[in-house]
Amino acid sequence: MATAALPQPRLVSFPQRLFEPLPGIALLAAIGLLGKFIEQRIAIYGRTHHLHLPNIEYVLWAILIGVVVANTVGVPKVFRAGIATYDFWLKTGIVLLGARFLVGDLALMGSVSLVLVVIELALAISFMTWLGRLFGLNRNLSALLAVGSSVCGVSAIIATQGAIEADDEDASFAIAAILALGAIALFTFPLIGHALGMSDHAFGLWSGLAVDNTAEAVATGAIYSDTAQKFAVLAKTTRNAMIGFVVLGFALRWAASKATEFKQNKAQFLWTKFPKFVLGFLLISALASLHIFDKGQTAALGNLSRWAFLLTFAGVGLRTDIRAMAKQGFRPFVVGALGEVVIATLTLGLVLGASRVAHF
């Protein structure tokens, strides 16, 4: 009687396991640093020539470079193990990001402005989710667009991607839409603000509410005035502080949707599927809010977070398949553009109404 030989598992020595990812990690770092270099060179050129150029962050450059490499020359096998570590850098970056979000920042906003932030979050999440469903987008992509437009752009998208196990293609779509529309706001928002005669306070609040990525929100306020920039920072920081709670909500919703498994043992299933890095983010945020870290340590944690994201975004690009994205068509960008326009219009109306009531 003939017997089939079972394949033996490949034994990998500890040194090999240790060094195998290094070439891929080096590639991630090289692409991320190249993206940072391009961002800085554009900024320097703008300052030198007194131009208000859009602040296209290294995030988008790193993703674009990675996409070009992956979809042209391809990624040799020697780099693949290291590229796969991008998920680790993602979660590490999110945990360390908690040092930049202090609970005390909420108190600086004032009651009226804080209410507007809460309303913006609810409106943006609800509307973008409905719009994504209307255009037939998959559930995960709709969720990423919703959280990116409601909280803090790229950071929220990356955090939610890990929480709901979304594809890299979905994350790339959402990030590209959010960053492109944020760059457009740099030119359009100040023109609208001046046309409507908005006060510095009102315009800064609107920028912080309606512009998704932090750099673009702050820059938009700065173009208007120094005072507007301060209020834009406050409003945007308050939105950013909600990231842990919003991602937690999406994670619980995603887990509960796995109906069969979920009904058998809710507590065990939720804990198994729940992204533990969100708890790390909340813990670091709480410690920073209690001033456990001094300014130097907080700055160091923030810098480490940016380094981790540098590797993450390069990995997102290298794992993005344009052919798979092409199957989605133009609908995600239409949803992103329509959603941003509607949210900007609604928040503008809210700010103008509140400014008349609160006299700011």
C-alpha positions as CSV (number, residue, x, y, z in Angstrom):
1,M,0.0,0.0,0.0
2,A,1.5,3.3,-1.1
3,T,1.8,6.1,1.4
4,A,2.0,9.8,0.8
5,A,4.9,11.5,2.4
6,L,3.8,14.5,4.4
7,P,5.8,17.7,3.9
8,Q,8.1,18.5,6.8
9,P,7.9,22.0,8.3
10,R,10.9,24.1,7.3
11,L,13.0,24.7,10.4
12,V,14.4,28.2,10.6
13,S,17.2,29.0,12.9
14,F,17.0,31.9,15.4
15,P,19.7,34.0,13.6
16,Q,17.8,33.5,10.3
17,R,14.5,34.6,11.9
18,L,16.2,37.6,13.4
19,F,18.0,38.8,10.2
20,E,15.5,37.8,7.6
21,P,13.3,40.9,8.0
22,L,16.2,43.3,7.9
23,P,16.4,43.9,4.1
24,G,12.7,44.6,4.0
25,I,12.8,47.0,7.0
26,A,15.7,48.8,5.4
27,L,13.6,49.2,2.2
28,L,10.7,50.6,4.3
29,A,13.0,53.1,6.0
30,A,14.6,54.1,2.6
31,I,11.2,54.8,1.0
32,G,9.8,56.6,4.1
33,L,12.9,58.8,4.3
34,L,12.7,59.6,0.6
35,G,9.1,60.7,1.2
36,K,10.1,62.9,4.1
37,F,12.9,64.4,2.0
38,I,10.5,65.3,-0.8
39,E,8.1,66.9,1.7
40,Q,10.9,69.0,3.2
41,R,12.3,70.0,-0.2
42,I,8.9,71.3,-1.4
43,A,8.4,73.2,1.9
44,I,11.9,74.8,1.6
45,Y,11.2,75.8,-2.0
46,G,7.9,77.4,-1.0
47,R,9.5,79.4,1.8
48,T,12.4,80.5,-0.4
49,H,10.1,81.7,-3.2
50,H,7.4,83.0,-0.8
51,L,4.8,80.6,-2.1
52,H,1.9,79.0,-0.2
53,L,2.4,75.5,-1.6
54,P,0.1,72.7,-0.3
55,N,1.8,70.8,2.5
56,I,1.7,67.3,1.0
57,E,3.0,65.2,3.8
58,Y,5.6,62.4,3.6
59,V,2.6,60.0,4.2
60,L,1.4,60.4,0.7
61,W,4.8,60.5,-0.9
62,A,5.9,57.3,0.9
63,I,2.7,55.5,-0.2
64,L,3.1,56.8,-3.8
65,I,6.7,55.7,-4.0
66,G,5.8,52.3,-2.6
67,V,3.0,51.9,-5.0
68,V,5.2,52.7,-8.0
69,V,7.9,50.2,-6.9
70,A,5.4,47.4,-6.2
71,N,3.5,47.9,-9.5
72,T,6.5,48.4,-11.8
73,V,9.7,46.6,-10.9
74,G,8.0,44.5,-8.2
75,V,9.3,43.5,-4.8
76,P,12.0,40.7,-4.7
77,K,11.4,37.9,-2.3
78,V,14.3,38.9,0.0
79,F,12.4,42.1,1.0
80,R,9.0,40.5,1.7
81,A,9.5,39.3,5.3
82,G,10.6,42.8,6.3
83,I,7.8,44.5,4.4
84,A,5.3,42.3,6.3
85,T,6.4,43.9,9.6
86,Y,4.6,47.1,8.6
87,D,1.7,45.9,10.7
88,F,3.9,45.9,13.8
89,W,5.1,49.4,13.1
90,L,1.5,50.5,12.6
91,K,0.4,49.3,16.0
92,T,3.5,50.6,17.7
93,G,3.0,54.0,16.1
94,I,-0.6,54.2,17.2
95,V,0.2,53.3,20.8
96,L,3.0,55.9,21.0
97,L,0.6,58.4,19.3
98,G,-1.3,58.5,22.5
99,A,1.3,60.8,24.1
100,R,0.1,63.6,21.7
101,F,-3.5,63.5,22.7
102,L,-4.3,65.0,26.1
103,V,-7.6,64.9,27.8
104,G,-7.0,68.4,29.2
105,D,-7.1,69.8,25.6
106,L,-10.8,69.2,25.6
107,A,-11.3,71.8,28.4
108,L,-9.5,74.6,26.5
109,M,-12.1,74.6,23.7
110,G,-15.1,76.0,25.6
111,S,-18.5,74.4,25.8
112,V,-19.9,75.7,22.5
113,S,-16.9,74.7,20.5
114,L,-16.8,71.3,22.2
115,V,-20.4,70.7,21.3
116,L,-19.6,71.5,17.7
117,V,-16.8,69.0,17.6
118,V,-19.2,66.3,18.9
119,I,-21.8,67.2,16.3
120,E,-19.1,67.2,13.5
121,L,-18.1,63.7,14.5
122,A,-21.6,62.4,14.5
123,L,-22.5,64.1,11.2
124,A,-19.3,63.0,9.4
125,I,-19.5,59.4,10.5
126,S,-23.2,59.0,9.7
127,F,-23.1,60.8,6.4
128,M,-20.0,59.2,5.0
129,T,-21.2,55.7,6.0
130,W,-24.6,56.4,4.3
131,L,-22.9,57.8,1.2
132,G,-20.6,54.8,0.9
133,R,-23.5,52.5,1.1
134,L,-25.4,54.6,-1.5
135,F,-22.5,54.3,-3.9
136,G,-22.0,50.6,-3.3
137,L,-18.6,50.7,-1.5
138,N,-17.6,47.8,0.6
139,R,-18.2,48.2,4.3
140,N,-14.6,48.5,5.3
141,L,-13.8,51.2,2.8
142,S,-16.9,53.2,3.9
143,A,-15.8,52.9,7.5
144,L,-12.3,54.2,6.7
145,L,-13.6,57.2,4.7
146,A,-16.0,57.9,7.6
147,V,-13.4,57.8,10.3
148,G,-10.8,59.7,8.2
149,S,-13.2,62.6,7.5
150,S,-14.6,62.7,11.1
151,V,-11.5,62.4,13.3
152,C,-8.0,63.0,12.2
153,G,-7.4,61.9,8.7
154,V,-4.5,59.5,8.1
155,S,-3.9,58.5,11.7
156,A,-7.5,57.5,12.2
157,I,-7.6,55.6,8.9
158,I,-4.5,53.6,9.8
159,A,-5.8,52.9,13.3
160,T,-9.2,51.8,12.1
161,Q,-7.7,49.6,9.3
162,G,-6.1,47.5,12.0
163,A,-9.2,47.4,14.1
164,I,-11.5,46.2,11.4
165,E,-9.0,44.2,9.3
166,A,-9.5,46.3,6.2
167,D,-7.4,45.7,3.1
168,D,-4.4,47.8,2.2
169,E,-6.1,48.9,-1.0
170,D,-9.0,50.3,1.0
171,A,-6.6,52.2,3.3
172,S,-4.7,53.6,0.3
173,F,-7.9,54.8,-1.3
174,A,-9.1,56.5,1.8
175,I,-5.7,58.1,2.6
176,A,-5.3,59.4,-1.0
177,A,-8.8,60.9,-0.9
178,I,-8.4,62.6,2.5
179,L,-5.0,64.1,1.7
180,A,-5.9,65.3,-1.7
181,L,-9.0,67.1,-0.4
182,G,-7.1,68.5,2.5
183,A,-4.6,70.1,0.1
184,I,-7.5,71.7,-1.8
185,A,-8.8,73.3,1.5
186,L,-5.6,75.3,1.8
187,F,-6.7,77.3,-1.3
188,T,-10.5,77.4,-0.9
189,F,-11.1,77.9,2.8
190,P,-9.3,81.3,3.2
191,L,-11.1,82.6,0.1
192,I,-14.5,81.6,1.5
193,G,-13.6,82.9,5.0
194,H,-12.7,86.4,3.7
195,A,-15.8,86.5,1.4
196,L,-18.0,85.8,4.3
197,G,-16.2,88.2,6.6
198,M,-15.5,85.4,9.2
199,S,-13.8,86.4,12.4
200,D,-10.4,84.8,13.2
201,H,-12.0,82.7,16.0
202,A,-14.8,81.4,13.7
203,F,-12.5,80.7,10.8
204,G,-10.0,78.8,12.9
205,L,-12.8,76.8,14.5
206,W,-14.2,75.9,11.0
207,S,-10.7,74.9,9.7
208,G,-10.2,72.6,12.8
209,L,-13.6,71.0,12.3
210,A,-13.7,70.6,8.5
211,V,-10.1,69.9,7.4
212,D,-9.2,66.4,8.2
213,N,-5.4,66.1,8.4
214,T,-3.7,68.0,11.2
215,A,-1.0,69.7,9.1
216,E,-3.5,71.0,6.5
217,A,-5.9,72.2,9.2
218,V,-3.1,74.1,11.0
219,A,-1.8,75.5,7.7
220,T,-5.2,76.6,6.6
221,G,-5.7,78.6,9.8
222,A,-2.2,80.1,9.6
223,I,-2.9,81.4,6.1
224,Y,-5.9,83.3,7.5
225,S,-4.2,84.7,10.6
226,D,-2.1,83.8,13.7
227,T,-5.3,83.9,15.9
228,A,-7.1,81.6,13.4
229,Q,-4.3,79.2,13.6
230,K,-4.5,78.9,17.4
231,F,-8.2,78.1,17.2
232,A,-7.7,75.7,14.4
233,V,-5.1,73.8,16.5
234,L,-7.4,73.7,19.5
235,A,-10.4,72.4,17.4
236,K,-8.2,69.9,15.5
237,T,-6.5,68.6,18.7
238,T,-9.9,68.1,20.3
239,R,-11.0,66.0,17.3
240,N,-7.8,64.1,17.4
241,A,-8.3,63.3,21.1
242,M,-11.4,61.3,20.1
243,I,-9.5,58.8,18.0
244,G,-9.3,56.1,20.6
245,F,-13.0,56.2,21.3
246,V,-14.0,56.2,17.7
247,V,-11.7,53.3,16.8
248,L,-13.0,51.4,19.8
249,G,-16.5,51.9,18.6
250,F,-15.7,50.7,15.1
251,A,-13.8,47.7,16.5
252,L,-16.7,46.6,18.7
253,R,-19.1,47.1,15.8
254,W,-16.9,45.0,13.5
255,A,-16.6,42.2,16.1
256,A,-20.4,42.2,16.8
257,S,-21.0,41.8,13.1
258,K,-19.5,38.3,13.2
259,A,-22.8,37.1,14.3
260,T,-22.4,33.3,14.6
261,E,-19.2,33.4,16.5
262,F,-20.3,36.4,18.5
263,K,-23.5,34.9,19.9
264,Q,-21.7,31.9,21.3
265,N,-19.5,33.7,23.7
266,K,-19.6,37.5,23.4
267,A,-17.0,38.4,26.0
268,Q,-14.4,35.9,24.8
269,F,-15.0,36.8,21.1
270,L,-14.8,40.5,21.7
271,W,-11.5,40.1,23.6
272,T,-10.0,37.8,21.0
273,K,-10.9,40.1,18.1
274,F,-10.5,43.4,19.8
275,P,-7.3,45.3,18.7
276,K,-5.2,45.5,21.9
277,F,-3.2,48.4,20.5
278,V,-6.2,50.7,21.1
279,L,-5.9,50.0,24.8
280,G,-2.2,50.9,24.6
281,F,-3.1,54.1,22.9
282,L,-5.6,55.0,25.6
283,L,-3.1,54.1,28.4
284,I,-0.4,56.3,27.0
285,S,-2.9,59.1,26.5
286,A,-4.0,58.8,30.1
287,L,-0.4,58.8,31.4
288,A,0.4,61.8,29.3
289,S,-2.7,63.6,30.5
290,L,-1.7,62.9,34.1
291,H,1.7,64.4,33.3
292,I,3.6,61.2,34.1
293,F,5.9,62.1,31.2
294,D,7.9,65.3,31.1
295,K,8.0,67.5,28.0
296,G,11.2,65.8,26.7
297,Q,9.7,62.3,27.1
298,T,6.5,63.3,25.5
299,A,8.4,64.8,22.5
300,A,10.5,61.6,22.3
301,L,7.4,59.4,22.2
302,G,5.9,61.6,19.5
303,N,9.1,61.3,17.4
304,L,9.2,57.5,17.9
305,S,5.6,57.4,16.7
306,R,6.5,59.3,13.5
307,W,9.4,57.0,12.8
308,A,7.1,54.0,13.2
309,F,4.6,55.5,10.8
310,L,7.4,56.3,8.4
311,L,7.9,52.5,8.0
312,T,4.1,51.8,8.1
313,F,3.2,54.1,5.2
314,A,6.0,52.8,3.0
315,G,4.7,49.3,3.7
316,V,1.1,50.3,2.8
317,G,2.4,51.5,-0.6
318,L,4.5,48.4,-1.3
319,R,1.5,46.1,-0.5
320,T,-0.9,48.1,-2.7
321,D,-2.0,46.4,-5.9
322,I,-3.2,48.9,-8.5
323,R,-5.1,46.2,-10.4
324,A,-7.1,45.4,-7.3
325,M,-7.8,49.1,-6.7
326,A,-8.9,49.6,-10.3
327,K,-11.8,47.2,-9.6
328,Q,-13.2,49.7,-7.2
329,G,-13.4,52.3,-10.0
330,F,-13.8,56.0,-9.3
331,R,-16.6,55.7,-6.8
332,P,-14.4,56.0,-3.6
333,F,-13.0,59.3,-4.8
334,V,-16.5,60.5,-5.7
335,V,-17.7,59.5,-2.2
336,G,-14.7,61.2,-0.6
337,A,-15.1,64.4,-2.5
338,L,-18.9,64.7,-2.0
339,G,-18.6,63.8,1.6
340,E,-15.9,66.5,2.2
341,V,-17.9,69.2,0.4
342,V,-21.1,68.4,2.4
343,I,-19.3,68.2,5.7
344,A,-17.4,71.4,5.1
345,T,-20.7,73.1,4.2
346,L,-22.5,71.8,7.2
347,T,-19.7,72.7,9.7
348,L,-19.5,76.2,8.1
349,G,-23.2,76.6,8.8
350,L,-22.8,75.4,12.4
351,V,-19.9,77.7,13.0
352,L,-21.6,80.8,11.6
353,G,-24.7,80.0,13.6
354,A,-22.7,79.4,16.8
355,S,-20.7,82.6,16.3
356,R,-23.9,84.7,16.3
357,V,-25.1,83.0,19.5
358,A,-21.8,83.0,21.4
359,H,-20.5,86.2,19.8
360,F,-17.1,84.9,18.7
